[in-house]
Amino acid sequence: MQPSQIAIYGAGGFARELAWLVETCSTVQPYAVVCFMDDDPSSHGLQLNGIPVMGLEEAYSQFTSALVVGGIGSPATRQALMQKAAAAGFGFATLVHPRTECSRWVEIGIGTVICAGNILTTNISIGRHVQINLYCTIGHDVIMGDYCTLAPGVHVSGCVHLGQRSYIGTGAVIINGTKDNPIIIGDDAVVGAGACVTKSVPPGAVVAGVPARPLQR
């Protein structure tokens, strides 16, 4: 059985971590990273950990059947790149590390990446192209919008809604809401590293601290 080809859009640190994730997932389902894609022409022709870096058009001409995953942490940038990949004709892969604890009542959207050590409990809805980095926990009745990003060590309690392109920084904690009154992190909101979120965050806001409070831009 031939392994499924994976092209990683991005060529930075998280992209290299994704290549390792693909290698680990291959113990369950055969995958092979065929290239990193980067929009910077100066990087084309280089190799990262033995994997070539090339532009989007070259990658599609060589690996038409490859599936793309987003190797960029910035939610807005990742959305733009995934739209470019789709326009070029690529499909997308969904990657879940085998050392993820996850109930059968979790819905995972296309293009989502879940790294090692995560725990997802029950009745969770995860959108498209979401990134859940190392060692996060996600409680019951959580909704994660498209392109949402959890940095390493984030803890999301039950009844929390994370908006599209929201970014939750390393080690942040979001306490639980209720079914009738969930805590809502708005679209494009940013929660700073180590913050403790105790109430809803408006769209586009940046909050930090314990308890988390808005920062002036």
N, C-alpha and C positions, 0 to 999 in steps of 0.2 A: 504493500500500500504506500503510494507516494505521499510524503508529508504535504500539508497545506502550506503554501507560500505566504509569508507575512512581510509586509513592508511597513516600516515604522516612520511616521511623518514627524520629523524632528531629529536632531543629532546632538543633543545636549546630555546632561547627566541622567535625567529621567528616561530619556530614550534608550540609553545604555542599560538602565535597570530593567526596562521593558524587554530588551533582548534576552536578558537572563530569565525574566518571567516566562517568556515564550519557550525557552529551553526547558524550564522546569515543567511547564504544562505539557510538554511533549511526552512526558512519562505516561500521560493519560490519553492524549490525542496527538498524533504526529503533526508537528509544526516545524517550519524552518524559516528563520529570518533571512530574507534574500537581499535586503538593502535598508539603509536609512535614507530618507528623502529630506532635502534641505533646500530652501529657496535662495540661499546664499551661493552664488556660482563659485566663489573662492574655495568652498568646501568640497566641490565635486571632484571626484577622483581620489579623495582620501579614503582611508579605511579606519574604522573604529572597532577595536577588538576583533579584527579580521573580517569585518562586514563593510562592503563598499557604501560610500555616500554618493548620491546622485540627485539630479533634479526630478521634478514630478513627471515631465514628459518622457525623459529617458527611462525612468522606472516603469512607466506604463508600457512603453514600447518593448521593454525586455521581459516584463513580468505581468502580462495582461490579466492573468488569473489570480494574481496576488490579492490578499485581503489586507486592508490598511487598519492600523491602530494609531491613535494620536499620542505622540511622545512629548507633548508640551503641557506644562503645568497651568499656564494662564488660560482660564476658561474662554475668554473672548478670542484669543489667538487660536486656540484649538478649534473653536467653532468655525472660524474663517478657513483654516486649513482643511478641515473635514469637508466643508462645502466645496473647496477647490478639488479635493480628491474625488468627490462624488461627480463633479462636473467633468473630470477627466475620464470617468468610466469605472473607477474602482468601487468594489464592495468593501465591507467592513467586517472585522473579526471582533468577537467578544471573548475576553480572557479572564478566567477566574483561577487563581492559584489553587492547587490541590490542597494546600493547608489553609483553607478557608472553611469555617464552620457556618453553615447556611441551611435554614429550614427549607422545606419544599413550598412554603408560602411566601416566597420572595420572587418578584418579577424583575428581570434584568434586561435593560434595553440594549439594542445593537450598538457595538462599538465601545461598550463599557469595559473598564479594566479594574480588576480587584486584586490587589497584591497580597502577599503572604501575611498570615497571622490575624486576619480579620474575623469578626464574629457578627453575623447578621441573624437576628432572631426570627420574627414572624410578622406576616402581613406588611411587608415592605415593598414599595414600588420604586424602582430605580429607572431613570430615564435613559436617553441615548448619550453615548460618549461621556459618561460619568467616569471620574477617576477616584478610586478609594485606595489611598496609599497604605503603607505598612501599619499593622496593629491598631486598627480602628474598631470600635464597637458601635453597632447601630441597633437601637431598640425597636419595639413593636410599633406598628402604625406610622412608620416614617415614610415620607414621600420625598424623593430626590429628583429635582428637575433636570432637564437636559444640560449637559456640560458642567454640572456641579462638580466641585473638587474638594476632597478631604485630604489634607496633608497628613503626615504620619502622626499616629497617636491621638486622633480625635475621638471623642466619645459623644455620641448623639443619643439622648434618651428618647423614651417613647413619645408618640404624638407630636412630632416635629416635622414641619414642611420646609424643605430647602429649595429656594427658587432657582430658576435657570441661571447658569453662569455664576452662582454664588461660590465663594471661596472661603473655606474654613481652615485657619492656620494651624500649624503644628501644636499638638497638645491642648487644643481648645476643648471646652466642655459646653454642651448645650443641655440644660435641664429639661425635664419632661413637661409637656403640655397636657391637655386632656382631649378627649375625642371631640367635645363640643367647643373647645377653645385651645387649639394647638398653638405651639410657638412657631411663628413663621419668620424665616429668614428670607427677605425679599430678593427678587431678581437682581443680580450684579452686586449684591452686598458682600462685604469682606469682614470676616471675623479674625482679629489678630491672634497671633500665637499665644497660647496660654490663657486666653480669655475664658471667662465663665459667663455664658449668656443665660440670663434669667427671664428675659421678656423678648417679644418680637422685635425684629430689626427691619426698618423700612428699606425698600428697594434702593440700591445704590449707596447705602450708608456704609461707613467704616467704623467698626466698634472694636474696643480693646479694653483690657483690664479686668479686675475682679471686684464687683460685678462689671460686666462689659458696659461701656458708655461710648457715645458717639465721639469721634475725633473730628476736628475741623479740618477741612481740606484746604 
